Amino acid sequence: MRETVCVITGVGPGTGAALVRKFSERYRIAMIARDEERLEALATAVPGAMPFSCDVSDREALAATIGEINSLGDTQVVVHNAVGGGAGDVLSLDPDLLEHNFRVNTTALLQLVQSFGPAMVEAGRGAILATGNTAAYRGRANFASFAPTKAAQRILLESAARLLGPKGVHVAYVAIDAAIDVPWTRKMLPDHADDFFANPDDIAAECFHIAHQPQSSWTFDVVIRPFGESW
């Protein structure tokens, strides 16, 4: 019997690693990120997690990686957690940065949906999630290099949800409106209380829950927000 696989992109030390640990409770994990050393260390720590070093902005490299992942088993869950970011207003941003962010946030998502969606439809089950943030809903002045690509990501996924949902594939957008509890956010905000930060394990647990919702209660737009976050 072929194994069931969960593909997770953007596996960093925070949310990405937490997603790997949580989804490994049920699936063999295909981890995608650029940092090969980090992936190898996580593969050693998490049984069943397989490392795939890849820059998702490179369409050919991502296609080759997807081909390798298909040999592992049947992919039932995809979580697109990779993110291209950076700050900049419309008068100063570098167009190359904007294009790069589109490739990471939106084009790579399209490639993942096109690569894994058809088999999910054939099986009549599966889940495709993207982690995002509230930049997908608003264009603040200093996020012009980032927000347009996250808005496009969310709308692309909404289109996928409308197409694939009636065919048995749950598609959801999980926006994280929070400072995530990782070392660099703690360093940037040293005076903030613990409960100000979103715990990566809690984020991963909510993503796992969303990926396994019953069909009678599917959600598409989800916002994770610590109770102390202003909005």
N, C-alpha and C positions, 0 to 999 in steps of 0.2 A: 504494500500500500504506500502511495506517495505521501510524503509529509505535507502538512499545511504550513504555509509560510506567511510571515508578516514582513513587509518591506518598510523600513524606516530611513528616511533621508535626514541629513543634517544632524548626525549623531555627535553632539558635543558633550561637554562634561556636565551640563545642566539638564534641561528638558529632554534632550535626545537620549542621553544615557538612562534617564528615568523611564522613558518610553520603552527602551530595550529591556530593562529589568522587568517591567510590568507585563509587557506582551509576551515575554519568554515563558510566562507561566502557562501559556496555552499553545504557542507557536514556535516554530523554528524561525529565527530572526535573520534577515538579510540587512545588515547595517551599511549605509552609504554615507561617506564623508570624505573630505580631502586628506585628513590627518591619519595616515596609515598607522603610525605608532599608537595613537590613542585607540584606534579601532582594535588593534591587536591586543592591547591591554584589556579592553572591555570583553573581547572574545574569550580571553583566558578566564575572566571573572564570571562570565555569564554562560552557562552550558547551553549549547544549541545556537549561539549567536555567531554569525559568519561575517567577517569583515570584507567590504568591497570599497577600496579606495577609488574615489571618482569625484570629479568636479561636475556637478549636475548642470552647470551652464554650458558644458561641452556636449552637444547633442549626440555626436558620434560616440564619445566615451560612455555616455549614459546608455545608449542603445546596446553597446557591447556588454556593459554591466548587467543590464536587464536580461540579455541572453544567457549570461552565466547564472543569474538568479533563477531563471526558468528551469534550470536543471536540478534545482534543489527540491522542488515539489510544486504544489498548487498554491498560488498566492491568493489568500482570502482577505487580507487586510493590507492597505497601503496608507502610511502616514507621511505626508510631505511636510517635514519639519525644517528643511533647509531654508535659509533666508539670506537674501541680499539686502543690505541696508545702507546706512550713511545719511548724514544730514546735509541740507543745502536748500536755499530758496530758489525761486524760479529765475532770479537774475544772476545767480552765481553757480548753479549746479553744473557739473560736467555731464554733457549728453551721453558720454561713454558709460558713466556710472549708472545713469537711468536705464540705458539699454542692457547693461549687465544685470541689473536688478530684475528687469523683465524676464531675462533668460532664466535666472535662478527661481524667482517667485512664481512666474506664470507659465513660461514655455516648458520648463521641466515638469510642471504639474500636468500640462496637456500631454506631454510625452508619456508620463506614468499612467494617466487615464487611458490613453489610446493603447498602451502596451498591455495593461492588466485588466481593463474593463471588459473586453469581449469575452474572456474566459469566465469572468465572474457572471456575466449575463447568461452565458451558456449553462453555468452551474446553478443559476437562480439564487445566488447568495454572494455576499462579499461586502466589504466596507472600504470606502476611500475617504480619508480625512486630510485636511490641511490645517496646520496651526498658523494662526495669524495674530492680528492685533487690531486695535481700534483705528489704526491708520487706514484700514480698509473702508471705513465709514466717513472719514473726514480728512480734509486736506489742510493741515496746519502749515503755517508759513515756512517753517524751517524743515519740513519733511517732503519737499517737492521731489526729491530724488528717490523717495521710498513709498510714500502713500499711493501714488498712481499705480504702482505695480502691485501693491497689496489689494487695492480696490479691484483691479483687473483679475487678480487671483481669485478673489471672492466671487465675482460675477461669473468667471469661467466655471467655478465649482458649482454655482447655483444652476448654470445651464446643464452641467453634468448631472446634477441631482434630479432635474426635471426630466431628463432623458432616461437615466439609469434606474431611478427609484421605482417606477412602475414595472421594471424588469427584475426587481428583487435585489438591487444593489444599493445599499445605504451610503449616501454621500453627505458629508457634514463639514461645516467650517467652524473651527474652534478658535475664537479670538481670545487672546490673553492680555487683558488690560491690567498690567501689573509690573512691578519690578520683581523679577524672578530671583529667588534666593541662590545666588552663585557668588563666588568670592569677589568679583569685580563690582557687583552692585552693592555688596556690603561695604566695600572700600569707598565707593562713591557716596554712600548714604550711611555713614557710621553712626549717626545719632538716631536712626529709626529703629523702632521696636521690632521684635521678631515677627509679630503678626502683621506687619506692614508688607512683608514679602510673600510672594506666592511660592509655596514649596514645590519643587519639580516633581516629587513623588505624588503629590496631590493632583497636579496637572495631569500626570500620566494616568493616574487612576480614573480621572474623569474622562479622558480620551478613550480608555479601555471600556468604560461604561457606555459611552456614546457609540462606539464601534459594535457593541453587542445589544443595543436596544431592541426590544420586540418591534415587529413591523407595525403594530397598532399605535406605537408611540415614538416614531422616529422624529428626531429634531434635525434641522439643518443649521440654523444660525445659533451658535452658543457663545456666550461671553463669560469667561472665567475672570472674576474680579475679587480680590480680598476685600473684606468688609470695610477696611479702613481707607481704601482707594477712593479718591474723589472722582466724580463723573457727572 
